[in-house]
Each structure stands twice: as C-alpha cells, then as structure tokens.
C-alpha cells in the first residue's frame, strides 16, 4: 500500500500531465536535461541526460534493466534504441503516465522488450537479484524514503549490478532545516519535499554503503542540468501568452529560489557488493 506522501506525488504528476506538451517536444521526456552545447532543444537535452545515466551504469546488450520512476517511457525507449539491453522494466506510481507510456512504447516498436507497470520504489515486487542495472532519473528525492529505496535497489540488483541515478539534494555545508525552509518559501509544496531525504552527499554515500553498495561516486552536475534548464525554460515561456505564461514565470522563479536555497543536482553511481 502506498504511503500518503507517495499518493501525493502521484496526484501531483497526474495534474502535471496536462501541462507538459507545449514546451518539451515530441518525445515524452520529463527531466531537466543535460546541456552539453549551445542551441540544444529541451528534448535533445532530456535525451542526453537519459543516455548519460545509462552510460554511467555501463548498460550493455546482456543486461536486464530496471527504470525506477519511468514516467512516460521515453527514457526506456532511448535506452532500448541506443544500448539494446536484453529487457527493460519500468515502474512508476502515476497510472496516467504509464498508460501514455505503454502506447508510446508500442508506437516506437519496443513492446517486446519494454514493460511499464505500477510500482513503488520502496516496495518493489521483484525477486532478489532480478536485474543487472538500475537507473532512476530525478525521482529519488520523492521516495518515502530514499534510504528505503536504496535498500530495495540493492536487493533487486544481482551481485556486481550497478545503480545510476540523478537526484536533488542540499549542497554540503547547508543546514538541512534551512534548506527545507527555503524550499517551502518558494512554493515547492509538501507533495514533493520529503524531509527525510534532505541530506547532503556525505550522508547519501553513507546510506548507499549501509544498503550494500560500494564504488560510490556522487558528482555535482548542476551547471549542466538545473541551471541551463531554468534559462531555457524561461526563454521558452516567453513564447507563451496568458495563464500558461504566468505559470512558467512562476515556475522559473521557484526553481531559481531552490538553487539560491542551496539545492544541488547530482549524478550518483554505485555497485552492489
């Protein structure tokens, strides 16, 4: 059974489903992107982030891949197309996204290799050692809790399996309570901010170690993700009118406020011992 926090997250992304189509391109990505060159579109940057994470977990054709927080399935399709893993299972808590994603997977010709299903990251319905690789893009800060997710990730990965994800955390030296107050002040909403997950990279690494991971790497990539996305989002919003333009301006202000409050955007890679 989902926790109240997880239900709040699902409701939030159900509402967001109606708002995403006019800015982010034809492929149904839902991430901040990895901005590596001038002139990238949001869609190009979003796919680049997906492929960065897949490369970080050393995805290969013999792998069974689990995509936690798969959203609309765009990341799974990109991984299937670029890396040809043996199989991909994606889980998410938002049924509306999954319905859209299943149709997208079929349209792209990957229904025989990609399965999208309902699933809670902290209570996965898979046997021990079911997967070789696990990815999760911009989701773990939602999970109730992230530490529970990391334990589950270690359980469902086979020995030597690799986890790779991107995540939002407070920077080192930031008081977590002050960070949460800053996040609340700029209007992120209780449904997204899980207080139990407000800790820096050092504590994050400790949770990974306690879950059974080794070869841990946590790298800030905010200068190529969150920050250039905000600038691109602001420019895209200038093309809009009316209420949608107001919504984008408010979102830009909120995102800049989060960065000012000490938010970091990190790439996390670890191997199951």
C-alpha positions in Angstrom: 0.0 0.0 0.0 1.3 3.5 -0.9 2.2 5.9 1.8 0.4 9.3 1.9 3.5 11.0 0.6 3.7 8.7 -2.4 0.0 9.2 -3.1 0.6 13.0 -3.0 3.5 12.6 -5.6 1.2 10.5 -7.9 -1.5 13.2 -7.7 1.0 15.9 -8.4 2.2 14.2 -11.6 -1.3 13.4 -12.7 -2.0 17.1 -12.6 1.2 17.9 -14.4 0.3 15.5 -17.3 -2.0 18.1 -18.8 0.7 20.9 -18.6 3.7 19.3 -20.3 3.0 19.2 -24.0 3.6 22.7 -25.3 7.3 23.1 -24.4 9.1 19.8 -24.2 9.0 18.3 -27.7 7.5 15.2 -29.3 9.4 12.6 -27.2 7.7 12.4 -23.7 10.7 13.1 -21.5 10.2 14.7 -18.1 13.6 15.8 -16.8 15.8 18.9 -16.7 18.2 17.7 -19.4 22.0 17.5 -19.7 23.1 20.6 -21.6 26.4 20.0 -23.4 26.4 22.5 -26.2 24.8 25.8 -27.2 21.5 25.6 -29.1 20.2 22.3 -27.7 16.5 21.9 -27.5 14.8 20.7 -24.3 14.1 17.4 -26.0 17.7 16.9 -27.0 19.0 17.8 -23.6 16.5 15.5 -21.9 17.6 12.5 -24.0 21.2 13.4 -23.4 20.6 13.1 -19.6 18.9 9.7 -20.1 21.9 8.5 -22.1 24.4 9.9 -19.5 22.7 7.9 -16.8 22.6 4.7 -18.9 26.2 5.1 -19.8 27.1 5.6 -16.1 25.6 2.2 -15.3 27.6 0.6 -18.2 24.4 -0.6 -19.8 25.0 -3.4 -22.3 23.0 -5.8 -24.5 23.1 -8.7 -22.0 21.6 -6.6 -19.2 18.2 -6.7 -17.5 17.4 -3.0 -16.8 15.1 -1.6 -14.2 14.0 2.0 -14.7 12.6 3.4 -11.4 10.3 6.3 -11.9 10.0 5.6 -15.6 7.3 8.3 -16.3 6.2 8.2 -19.9 8.7 5.6 -21.0 10.8 8.0 -23.2 13.9 7.1 -21.2 13.3 3.3 -21.6 12.8 3.7 -25.3 16.0 5.7 -25.7 17.9 3.1 -23.7 16.4 0.3 -25.8 17.3 2.1 -29.0 20.9 3.1 -28.0 22.1 0.2 -25.9 19.8 -2.8 -26.8 19.6 -4.3 -23.4 18.0 -7.8 -23.0 15.0 -6.3 -21.3 13.7 -3.2 -19.6 11.1 -3.0 -16.9 9.9 0.5 -15.8 7.9 1.3 -12.7 6.1 4.4 -11.7 3.3 5.5 -9.3 1.3 7.5 -11.8 -1.1 5.4 -13.8 -1.9 8.2 -16.3 1.8 8.4 -17.3 2.0 4.6 -17.5 -1.0 4.4 -19.9 0.6 7.1 -22.1 4.0 5.4 -21.9 2.7 1.9 -22.9 1.2 3.4 -26.0 4.4 5.3 -26.7 6.4 2.1 -26.3 4.1 0.2 -28.7 4.3 3.1 -31.3 8.1 3.0 -31.1 8.2 -0.8 -31.7 9.6 -1.9 -28.4 6.6 -3.6 -26.8 8.5 -7.0 -26.9 11.4 -5.6 -24.9 9.9 -2.9 -22.6 7.3 -3.4 -19.8 5.9 -0.5 -17.9 4.0 -1.3 -14.7 2.8 0.3 -11.4 5.3 0.0 -8.7 6.5 1.7 -5.5 10.3 2.3 -5.4 10.4 1.4 -1.7 8.4 -1.8 -2.0 9.4 -3.4 -5.3 7.5 -6.5 -6.5 10.6 -8.3 -7.8 12.7 -11.2 -6.5 16.2 -10.8 -5.2 18.8 -10.3 -7.9 16.3 -9.8 -10.7 18.2 -7.0 -12.5 21.8 -6.3 -13.7 21.4 -2.5 -13.9 19.1 0.1 -12.3 18.5 3.7 -13.3 16.4 6.4 -11.9 16.3 10.0 -13.3 15.2 12.8 -11.0 13.0 10.7 -8.7 14.7 9.5 -5.6 14.2 12.8 -3.7 10.4 12.0 -3.8 10.7 8.5 -2.4 9.4 7.7 1.0 12.2 7.2 1.9 15.2 7.4 -0.3 17.1 5.1 2.1 14.3 2.5 1.8 14.6 2.7 -2.0 18.4 2.2 -1.8 17.9 -0.9 0.3 15.4 -2.2 -2.3 17.7 -1.3 -5.2 20.4 -3.4 -3.6 18.1 -6.3 -3.1 16.8 -6.5 -6.7 20.2 -6.0 -8.2 22.4 -9.0 -8.8 25.9 -9.0 -7.2 28.1 -6.6 -9.1 25.0 -4.8 -10.5 25.2 -1.1 -11.0 22.9 1.7 -9.9 23.0 5.1 -11.6 20.7 7.9 -10.9 20.3 11.7 -10.8 18.9 13.4 -7.7 18.3 16.7 -5.9 20.0 17.2 -2.5 21.2 20.1 -0.3 24.8 21.1 -1.0 27.4 20.3 1.6 27.5 22.8 4.4 23.8 23.7 4.0 21.7 23.3 7.1 19.0 20.8 6.1 16.3 22.6 8.1 17.2 25.9 6.5 17.2 24.3 3.1 13.7 22.9 3.7 12.5 26.3 4.9 13.9 27.8 1.7 12.2 25.2 -0.4 8.9 25.7 1.3 9.2 29.5 0.9 9.5 29.2 -2.8 6.4 27.0 -3.0 7.6 23.5 -3.9 4.7 22.0 -1.9 4.6 19.2 0.7 3.9 16.6 -2.0 7.4 16.9 -3.4 9.6 17.7 -0.4 10.2 14.6 1.7 12.0 15.9 4.8 13.6 12.5 5.4 15.6 12.9 2.2 17.1 16.4 2.9 20.7 15.4 3.4 24.0 16.1 1.6 26.3 13.9 -0.5 28.2 12.6 2.5 25.1 11.3 4.2 23.9 10.0 0.9 27.1 8.0 0.5 26.6 6.6 4.0 23.1 5.4 3.1 24.5 3.7 -0.1 27.1 1.9 1.9 24.7 0.8 4.5 22.4 -0.6 1.8 25.3 -2.7 0.4 26.8 -0.6 -2.3 30.5 0.0 -3.0 32.5 2.0 -5.6 30.3 5.0 -4.7 30.5 8.2 -6.8 28.4 11.3 -6.2 29.2 14.2 -8.6 27.5 17.6 -8.9 26.3 18.3 -12.4 24.1 21.3 -11.6 25.9 23.5 -14.1 24.9 21.3 -17.0 21.4 20.4 -15.7 19.3 22.5 -13.4 20.8 25.9 -14.2 20.8 25.8 -18.0 17.3 24.2 -17.9 16.0 27.2 -16.0 17.4 29.6 -18.6 15.9 27.5 -21.5 12.6 27.2 -19.7 12.4 31.0 -19.2 13.2 31.6 -22.9 10.5 29.0 -24.0 8.0 30.6 -21.7 8.5 34.0 -23.4 6.7 32.5 -26.5 3.6 31.8 -24.5 0.7 34.0 -23.5 -2.0 34.2 -20.9 -2.2 31.9 -17.9 0.4 29.5 -19.2 3.0 32.2 -19.5 2.3 33.2 -15.9 2.7 29.6 -14.8 6.1 29.4 -16.5 7.3 32.6 -14.9 6.2 31.4 -11.5 8.0 28.1 -12.1 11.2 29.8 -13.2 11.1 32.0 -10.0 10.6 28.9 -7.9 13.4 27.0 -9.5 15.8 29.9 -9.1 14.8 30.1 -5.5 15.6 26.5 -4.9 19.1 27.0 -6.3 19.6 30.0 -4.1 18.4 28.0 -1.1 21.3 25.6 -1.6 19.9 22.8 -3.9 22.4 20.7 -5.8 21.8 18.3 -8.7 23.9 15.2 -8.6 24.8 12.1 -10.6 25.1 9.0 -8.3 26.7 5.8 -9.3 27.4 2.7 -7.1 27.9 -1.0 -7.5 26.3 -3.7 -5.4 28.9 -5.6 -3.4 
